[in-house]
Amino acid sequence: MIHRYVTFIKAVNLTTDYIILNISMVLSYFIVDRSNFFWINNRSYLPIVLVFNLIWLLAANITGLYEQVLNKDAIKTYRGVIKTYAIFVSFICFTIIILIGTKPYFVTREYLFYSLALFGFLLGLWKLIFLGIRKSQRSLLYDTRSVVIVGGGRIGYDLYHFFQHNKELGYRLVGFFDDQLEKVKEKELYLGATADCIDYVIANKVDEIFCTLPNSKADEIEKLMLDADKNLIRFKFIPEYYEHAKKPTFIQSFGHIPVISVRPEPLENMLNRFIKRAFDTTFSIFIILFVFSWLFPILAIIIKLQSKGAIFFVQVRSGRDNKPFKCYKFRSMRVNNDSDKKQATRDDDRITKIGAFMRRTSLDELPQFFNVIMGNMSVVGPRPHMISHTEQYSQLIDTFMVRHFLKPGITGWAQIQGLRGETKSTEDMLARVEADVWYLENWSFLLDLKIVFLTAVRTAQADKNAF
């Protein structure tokens, strides 16, 4: 496979970083602690080790530190390291000093300084060594393979162009085999009829065969596959369904039957769903107890003073599987007859003064944590739309309804990409839908944490699209 060592190198980077982190902590323990008490027997110290390791994993995931370790140049590599280290230090200081405190675990500020400083120095030194090794051994880290394509039709040429535009992947195309010469436009790449393929591959030591023949030639495909196996040649074929697929697909096996899904859905896994629900419940209870409980009476009084009407705005919106549910918000507008069909716009005269503040800071969304507790929503997911908008845009955007495979969220991937607020055109809604579908296909618990963190950052920065 292309970049044969990429996963291995990524694992080496991650493992070495963790070894450096823990060595820094142990060395700092001996520097600061004057007793003979062995660190591994210190039960007060071990929770700090766990906190350090988990926070480094979170920081690295937020910045994507371990992605494209073979492709990023030295500047981008060090920029990523510095960014990750800065987030790591910030989280450590906040978690240890503010939330946990240092005294209960006998961890002093002196220890934190030594461990973080030593880790930063050793981490920078290790990345310098890694970049030096990578530069000197780059040719060995790439797995270049010679390949042939059987079938000169459109699928074969799509594959040919993919190899041309992605040369760093290591595939070197030798040529085409096809029973019809006219299908191969570049005559210098025509190597012969399909029946000549195996003999040519053996004689020229070609590594892989890519077969793009149609299903109507099943007998020829099967013979090629068997001959390739007999001669220890890797054989791969592109099924005809490819013509209908516009993006990467997900393949499962039902016994010997390959089943191709249009997209991966991590949250169809019950364990992943349990993890997401546990986080939703825990986080929502925390917000309700420590934020909503004291903020509610203050906002309620101001809302009632500034305009007539209820404190809460309740609207039926589209939920998971397009099932309607009652979505709760603090009322940010004067009571009007257009709330179920007209979006909020910039300088909307329906919005009250306290409403403008709540919408700008997203405080109007706080009651939705009760929706999360009830199971109608999630902390992270596609934003719920009005029923009228669901009906409208489902007719205009083919993939619009796909976002309803998930529970709607208080925040989401689209929101942190700046795709919130009024959708003035179908293109605006399409961009939001594409972001929601991407989240559906790429969900992970760490991604949810990243979105929650970036939502807090953007809220503090006053998102220009929040009105």
C-alpha positions as CSV (number, residue, x, y, z in Angstrom):
1,M,0.0,0.0,0.0
2,I,1.1,3.6,-0.5
3,H,3.2,5.1,2.2
4,R,3.8,1.7,3.7
5,Y,5.3,3.1,6.9
6,V,3.0,6.1,7.4
7,T,1.0,4.4,10.2
8,F,4.2,3.0,11.8
9,I,5.9,6.5,11.7
10,K,2.8,8.1,13.2
11,A,2.8,5.5,16.0
12,V,6.5,6.0,16.6
13,N,5.9,9.8,16.9
14,L,3.0,9.4,19.3
15,T,4.8,6.8,21.4
16,T,8.1,8.8,21.6
17,D,6.2,11.9,22.6
18,Y,4.5,10.1,25.4
19,I,7.8,8.5,26.6
20,I,9.4,12.0,26.6
21,L,6.4,13.4,28.6
22,N,6.5,10.7,31.2
23,I,10.4,10.9,31.5
24,S,10.1,14.6,32.0
25,M,7.5,14.1,34.8
26,V,9.7,11.4,36.6
27,L,12.9,13.5,36.3
28,S,11.1,16.6,37.6
29,Y,9.7,14.5,40.5
30,F,13.3,13.6,41.6
31,I,14.5,17.2,41.1
32,V,11.7,18.7,43.3
33,D,11.0,16.0,45.8
34,R,13.7,15.7,48.4
35,S,12.4,12.5,50.1
36,N,13.4,9.0,49.3
37,F,9.8,8.1,48.6
38,F,9.7,6.2,45.3
39,W,7.5,8.1,42.8
40,I,5.6,5.0,41.5
41,N,4.4,4.2,45.1
42,N,3.1,7.8,45.5
43,R,-0.6,7.4,45.0
44,S,-1.1,11.1,45.2
45,Y,1.3,11.6,42.2
46,L,-0.2,9.0,39.9
47,P,-3.5,10.9,39.1
48,I,-1.4,13.8,37.9
49,V,0.4,11.4,35.5
50,L,-2.9,10.3,34.1
51,V,-4.1,14.0,33.7
52,F,-0.9,15.0,31.9
53,N,-1.2,12.0,29.5
54,L,-4.9,12.5,28.7
55,I,-4.5,16.3,28.2
56,W,-1.6,15.8,25.7
57,L,-3.8,13.4,23.7
58,L,-6.6,16.0,23.7
59,A,-4.2,18.8,22.6
60,A,-2.7,16.7,19.9
61,N,-6.1,15.8,18.5
62,I,-7.2,19.4,18.5
63,T,-4.2,20.5,16.4
64,G,-3.9,17.3,14.3
65,L,-0.2,17.0,15.4
66,Y,0.2,13.4,14.2
67,E,-1.5,13.9,10.8
68,Q,0.6,13.8,7.6
69,V,3.8,13.2,9.6
70,L,5.7,12.3,6.3
71,N,4.4,15.2,4.3
72,K,4.6,18.3,6.5
73,D,7.7,20.4,6.1
74,A,9.9,21.4,9.0
75,I,8.2,24.8,9.6
76,K,4.7,23.3,9.6
77,T,5.9,20.5,11.9
78,Y,7.4,22.9,14.5
79,R,4.4,25.2,14.2
80,G,2.1,22.3,15.0
81,V,4.4,21.3,17.9
82,I,4.4,24.8,19.4
83,K,0.6,25.1,19.0
84,T,0.0,21.8,20.6
85,Y,2.4,22.5,23.5
86,A,0.7,25.9,24.1
87,I,-2.7,24.3,24.3
88,F,-1.3,21.5,26.5
89,V,0.3,24.0,29.0
90,S,-2.9,26.0,29.1
91,F,-5.1,23.0,29.8
92,I,-2.6,21.7,32.4
93,C,-2.5,25.0,34.3
94,F,-6.3,25.3,34.2
95,T,-7.0,21.7,35.2
96,I,-4.3,21.3,37.9
97,I,-4.2,24.7,39.5
98,I,-7.8,25.9,39.1
99,L,-10.0,22.8,39.0
100,I,-8.0,20.2,41.0
101,G,-5.7,22.3,43.0
102,T,-2.1,21.4,43.9
103,K,-2.2,20.6,47.6
104,P,-4.5,17.6,47.5
105,Y,-2.0,15.8,45.2
106,F,1.2,17.3,46.7
107,V,2.1,18.8,43.3
108,T,3.8,22.1,43.6
109,R,4.0,24.9,41.1
110,E,7.7,24.3,41.1
111,Y,7.1,20.8,39.9
112,L,4.7,22.0,37.2
113,F,7.3,24.5,35.9
114,Y,10.1,21.9,35.8
115,S,8.0,19.2,34.2
116,L,6.5,21.4,31.5
117,A,9.8,23.2,30.7
118,L,11.8,19.9,30.5
119,F,9.0,18.3,28.4
120,G,9.1,21.3,26.0
121,F,12.9,21.2,25.6
122,L,13.0,17.4,25.0
123,L,10.0,17.5,22.7
124,G,11.7,20.2,20.5
125,L,14.9,18.2,20.5
126,W,13.2,15.0,19.5
127,K,11.3,16.7,16.6
128,L,14.6,18.0,15.3
129,I,16.1,14.5,15.4
130,F,13.0,13.1,13.7
131,L,13.1,15.7,10.9
132,G,16.8,14.9,10.3
133,I,16.1,11.1,10.1
134,R,13.1,11.7,7.8
135,K,15.1,13.9,5.4
136,S,18.0,11.4,5.1
137,Q,15.7,8.3,4.8
138,R,12.8,9.8,2.8
139,S,13.3,7.5,-0.1
140,L,13.0,4.4,2.1
141,L,9.8,5.7,3.7
142,Y,7.9,5.7,0.5
143,D,6.6,2.5,-1.1
144,T,6.9,2.9,-4.9
145,R,5.1,0.2,-6.9
146,S,4.8,-0.4,-10.6
147,V,1.2,-1.2,-11.7
148,V,-0.8,-1.9,-14.8
149,I,-4.4,-1.2,-15.5
150,V,-6.6,-3.8,-17.3
151,G,-9.4,-1.9,-19.1
152,G,-9.0,1.4,-21.0
153,G,-12.5,2.8,-20.4
154,R,-13.5,5.8,-18.4
155,I,-12.9,4.1,-15.1
156,G,-9.4,3.1,-16.2
157,Y,-8.6,6.6,-17.3
158,D,-10.0,8.1,-14.0
159,L,-7.6,5.8,-12.2
160,Y,-4.7,6.8,-14.5
161,H,-5.4,10.5,-13.9
162,F,-5.5,9.9,-10.1
163,F,-2.0,8.3,-10.3
164,Q,-0.8,11.2,-12.3
165,H,-2.0,13.9,-9.9
166,N,-1.0,12.0,-6.8
167,K,2.6,10.9,-7.6
168,E,3.6,11.2,-4.0
169,L,1.5,8.1,-3.3
170,G,4.1,6.0,-5.0
171,Y,2.2,4.3,-7.8
172,R,4.1,4.1,-11.1
173,L,1.8,3.3,-14.0
174,V,3.5,1.0,-16.7
175,G,0.5,0.9,-19.1
176,F,-2.9,-0.4,-20.1
177,F,-4.2,-3.8,-21.3
178,D,-7.4,-3.8,-23.3
179,D,-8.9,-5.9,-26.1
180,Q,-9.8,-2.8,-28.0
181,L,-6.7,-0.7,-28.9
182,E,-8.8,2.4,-29.6
183,K,-9.8,2.7,-26.0
184,V,-6.2,3.7,-25.0
185,K,-5.6,7.2,-26.2
186,E,-1.9,7.3,-25.4
187,K,-0.6,4.6,-27.7
188,E,2.7,4.4,-26.0
189,L,0.9,3.1,-22.9
190,Y,-0.9,0.3,-24.7
191,L,0.7,-3.0,-23.7
192,G,-1.5,-5.5,-25.3
193,A,-4.7,-7.5,-25.0
194,T,-6.2,-8.7,-21.7
195,A,-4.9,-12.2,-22.3
196,D,-1.3,-10.9,-22.5
197,C,-1.4,-9.2,-19.0
198,I,-0.2,-12.0,-16.7
199,D,2.8,-12.9,-18.9
200,Y,3.8,-9.3,-19.2
201,V,3.5,-8.7,-15.5
202,I,5.6,-11.7,-14.7
203,A,8.3,-10.9,-17.2
204,N,8.6,-7.3,-16.1
205,K,8.1,-7.8,-12.4
206,V,5.1,-5.5,-12.1
207,D,3.8,-5.3,-8.5
208,E,0.1,-4.9,-8.9
209,I,-2.8,-5.3,-11.4
210,F,-5.7,-2.9,-11.3
211,C,-8.7,-4.3,-13.1
212,T,-11.4,-1.9,-14.4
213,L,-13.3,-4.3,-16.6
214,P,-17.1,-4.3,-16.5
215,N,-19.2,-7.0,-14.7
216,S,-20.2,-8.4,-18.1
217,K,-16.6,-9.7,-18.4
218,A,-16.8,-11.6,-15.1
219,D,-15.2,-14.8,-16.5
220,E,-12.1,-12.8,-17.7
221,I,-11.9,-11.0,-14.3
222,E,-12.0,-14.3,-12.4
223,K,-9.3,-15.8,-14.6
224,L,-7.1,-12.8,-14.1
225,M,-7.6,-12.9,-10.4
226,L,-6.8,-16.6,-10.1
227,D,-3.7,-16.3,-12.4
228,A,-2.5,-13.3,-10.3
229,D,-2.8,-15.3,-7.1
230,K,-0.9,-18.2,-8.5
231,N,2.0,-16.0,-9.5
232,L,2.0,-13.9,-6.2
233,I,0.8,-10.7,-7.9
234,R,-1.5,-8.4,-6.0
235,F,-4.8,-8.0,-7.8
236,K,-7.3,-5.2,-7.2
237,F,-10.5,-4.4,-9.1
238,I,-12.7,-1.3,-9.3
239,P,-16.4,-2.3,-9.3
240,E,-18.8,-0.6,-11.8
241,Y,-20.7,1.0,-8.9
242,Y,-17.8,3.5,-8.7
243,E,-19.4,5.5,-11.5
244,H,-22.2,6.4,-9.0
245,A,-20.0,7.1,-6.1
246,K,-18.8,10.7,-5.8
247,K,-16.8,10.3,-2.5
248,P,-15.0,7.6,-0.4
249,T,-17.3,4.7,0.5
250,F,-17.5,2.2,3.4
251,I,-17.4,-1.5,2.7
252,Q,-18.6,-4.3,5.0
253,S,-18.6,-8.0,4.5
254,F,-21.8,-10.1,5.1
255,G,-20.0,-13.4,4.9
256,H,-18.5,-13.5,1.5
257,I,-20.9,-10.8,0.2
258,P,-19.4,-7.2,0.1
259,V,-21.9,-4.6,1.1
260,I,-21.0,-1.0,0.1
261,S,-22.4,1.8,2.2
262,V,-22.6,5.3,0.8
263,R,-20.9,6.7,3.8
264,P,-19.4,5.6,7.2
265,E,-21.5,6.3,10.2
266,P,-19.4,5.9,13.4
267,L,-22.5,6.6,15.6
268,E,-24.2,3.5,14.3
269,N,-21.9,1.7,16.6
270,M,-23.6,1.2,19.9
271,L,-20.5,1.8,22.0
272,N,-19.9,5.2,20.3
273,R,-23.5,6.1,20.8
274,F,-23.2,5.2,24.5
275,I,-20.1,7.4,24.8
276,K,-21.8,10.3,23.1
277,R,-24.9,10.0,25.3
278,A,-22.9,9.7,28.5
279,F,-21.0,12.9,27.6
280,D,-24.2,14.7,26.6
281,T,-25.8,13.9,29.9
282,T,-22.8,14.7,32.1
283,F,-22.0,17.9,30.4
284,S,-25.6,19.1,30.3
285,I,-26.1,18.4,34.1
286,F,-22.9,20.4,34.8
287,I,-24.1,23.4,32.7
288,I,-27.6,23.3,34.2
289,L,-26.3,23.1,37.8
290,F,-23.5,25.6,37.6
291,V,-24.5,28.0,34.9
292,F,-28.2,27.8,34.1
293,S,-29.3,27.6,37.8
294,W,-28.0,31.1,38.8
295,L,-28.3,32.8,35.3
296,F,-31.9,31.8,34.7
297,P,-33.6,34.2,37.3
298,I,-31.4,37.1,36.1
299,L,-32.3,36.6,32.4
300,A,-35.9,35.8,33.1
301,I,-36.4,39.2,34.9
302,I,-34.7,41.2,32.2
303,I,-36.7,39.4,29.4
304,K,-40.0,40.1,31.1
305,L,-39.0,43.7,31.8
306,Q,-38.1,44.4,28.1
307,S,-41.0,42.9,26.3
308,K,-44.3,41.1,26.9
309,G,-44.5,37.4,26.5
310,A,-43.2,34.1,27.9
311,I,-39.6,33.7,29.2
312,F,-39.0,30.7,27.0
313,F,-39.5,30.5,23.2
314,V,-40.8,27.0,22.3
315,Q,-40.7,26.0,18.6
316,V,-41.3,22.7,16.9
317,R,-38.2,21.7,14.9
318,S,-36.9,18.7,12.9
319,G,-35.1,16.1,15.0
320,R,-33.4,12.8,14.4
321,D,-35.1,10.8,11.6
322,N,-37.0,14.0,10.8
323,K,-39.2,13.5,13.9
324,P,-40.5,16.8,15.2
325,F,-39.7,17.9,18.8
326,K,-40.2,21.0,20.9
327,C,-37.0,23.0,21.0
328,Y,-36.5,25.4,24.0
329,K,-34.7,28.7,24.0
330,F,-34.8,31.9,26.0
331,R,-37.1,34.3,24.1
332,S,-34.9,36.9,22.3
333,M,-37.6,38.5,20.1
334,R,-40.8,40.4,20.7
335,V,-43.8,38.1,20.2
336,N,-44.6,38.1,16.4
337,N,-46.4,36.0,13.9
338,D,-43.4,35.3,11.6
339,S,-41.2,33.3,14.1
340,D,-42.1,29.9,12.5
341,K,-41.2,30.9,8.9
342,K,-38.8,33.9,8.9
343,Q,-35.1,33.7,9.9
344,A,-33.5,36.3,12.2
345,T,-31.5,38.8,10.1
346,R,-28.9,41.4,11.0
347,D,-30.4,44.4,12.7
348,D,-33.7,42.5,12.9
349,D,-36.2,44.9,14.6
350,R,-37.9,42.0,16.3
351,I,-34.9,41.3,18.5
352,T,-34.9,42.9,22.0
353,K,-31.8,44.4,23.6
354,I,-31.3,41.5,25.9
355,G,-32.1,39.2,23.0
356,A,-29.3,40.7,21.0
357,F,-26.9,40.1,23.8
358,M,-28.1,36.5,24.4
359,R,-27.9,35.7,20.7
360,R,-24.4,37.2,20.4
361,T,-23.2,35.1,23.4
362,S,-25.4,32.1,22.6
363,L,-27.0,32.3,26.1
364,D,-30.4,32.0,24.4
365,E,-29.5,28.4,23.7
366,L,-29.0,27.4,27.4
367,P,-32.5,25.9,27.8
368,Q,-31.6,23.4,25.0
369,F,-29.5,21.5,27.6
370,F,-32.9,20.3,28.9
371,N,-33.6,19.0,25.4
372,V,-30.3,17.1,25.7
373,I,-31.3,15.6,29.0
374,M,-34.7,14.5,27.5
375,G,-32.9,12.9,24.6
376,N,-34.2,15.2,21.8
377,M,-30.8,16.8,21.2
378,S,-27.1,16.3,21.6
379,V,-24.5,18.8,22.8
380,V,-22.8,18.5,19.4
381,G,-24.6,17.9,16.1
382,P,-26.4,19.6,13.2
383,R,-28.4,22.6,14.3
384,P,-32.2,21.9,14.3
385,H,-34.1,23.8,11.6
386,M,-37.7,25.0,11.5
387,I,-40.1,22.5,9.9
388,S,-40.8,25.0,7.1
389,H,-37.1,25.2,6.3
390,T,-36.7,21.4,6.3
391,E,-39.6,21.1,3.8
392,Q,-38.1,23.9,1.7
393,Y,-34.5,22.9,1.5
394,S,-35.1,19.1,1.3
395,Q,-36.5,19.9,-2.2
396,L,-33.5,22.0,-3.2
397,I,-30.5,20.1,-1.7
398,D,-30.2,16.4,-2.4
399,T,-28.3,15.6,0.7
400,F,-30.2,17.9,3.0
401,M,-32.1,15.1,4.8
402,V,-28.9,13.1,5.5
403,R,-28.2,15.5,8.4
404,H,-31.3,14.0,10.1
405,F,-29.5,10.7,10.7
406,L,-28.1,12.4,13.8
407,K,-29.7,14.1,16.8
408,P,-29.6,17.9,16.3
409,G,-27.0,19.7,18.5
410,I,-26.6,22.9,20.5
411,T,-23.4,23.5,18.6
412,G,-21.8,21.7,15.6
413,W,-19.0,21.5,13.1
414,A,-20.9,23.9,10.8
415,Q,-21.1,26.5,13.5
416,I,-17.4,26.5,14.3
417,Q,-16.7,26.8,10.6
418,G,-18.6,30.1,10.6
419,L,-21.7,28.6,8.9
420,R,-24.3,29.9,11.3
421,G,-26.8,32.7,11.3
422,E,-29.0,33.6,8.3
423,T,-28.9,31.5,5.1
424,K,-29.4,34.1,2.4
425,S,-29.1,31.6,-0.5
426,T,-29.3,27.9,-1.3
427,E,-25.5,27.9,-1.5
428,D,-25.2,29.1,2.1
429,M,-27.4,26.2,3.2
430,L,-25.5,23.7,1.0
431,A,-22.3,24.7,2.7
432,R,-23.9,24.1,6.1
433,V,-25.3,20.7,5.0
434,E,-21.9,19.6,3.7
435,A,-20.3,20.4,7.1
436,D,-23.0,18.5,8.9
437,V,-22.6,15.5,6.7
438,W,-18.8,15.6,7.2
439,Y,-19.4,15.5,10.9
440,L,-21.8,12.5,10.5
441,E,-19.1,10.6,8.6
442,N,-16.1,11.6,10.8
443,W,-17.6,11.6,14.4
444,S,-15.3,10.8,17.3
445,F,-15.5,11.7,21.0
446,L,-12.3,13.8,20.7
447,L,-13.9,15.7,17.8
448,D,-16.9,16.5,20.0
449,L,-14.5,17.9,22.7
450,K,-12.7,19.9,20.0
451,I,-16.0,21.4,18.8
452,V,-17.1,22.3,22.3
453,F,-13.7,23.9,23.0
454,L,-13.7,25.9,19.7
455,T,-17.4,27.0,20.3
456,A,-16.3,28.5,23.7
457,V,-13.4,30.3,22.0
458,R,-15.6,31.7,19.2
459,T,-18.3,32.8,21.7
460,A,-15.7,34.7,23.7
461,Q,-14.5,36.3,20.4
462,A,-18.1,37.4,19.5
463,D,-18.9,35.5,16.3
464,K,-19.8,38.0,13.6
465,N,-22.6,35.7,12.3
466,A,-24.3,35.5,15.7
467,F,-27.2,37.9,15.5
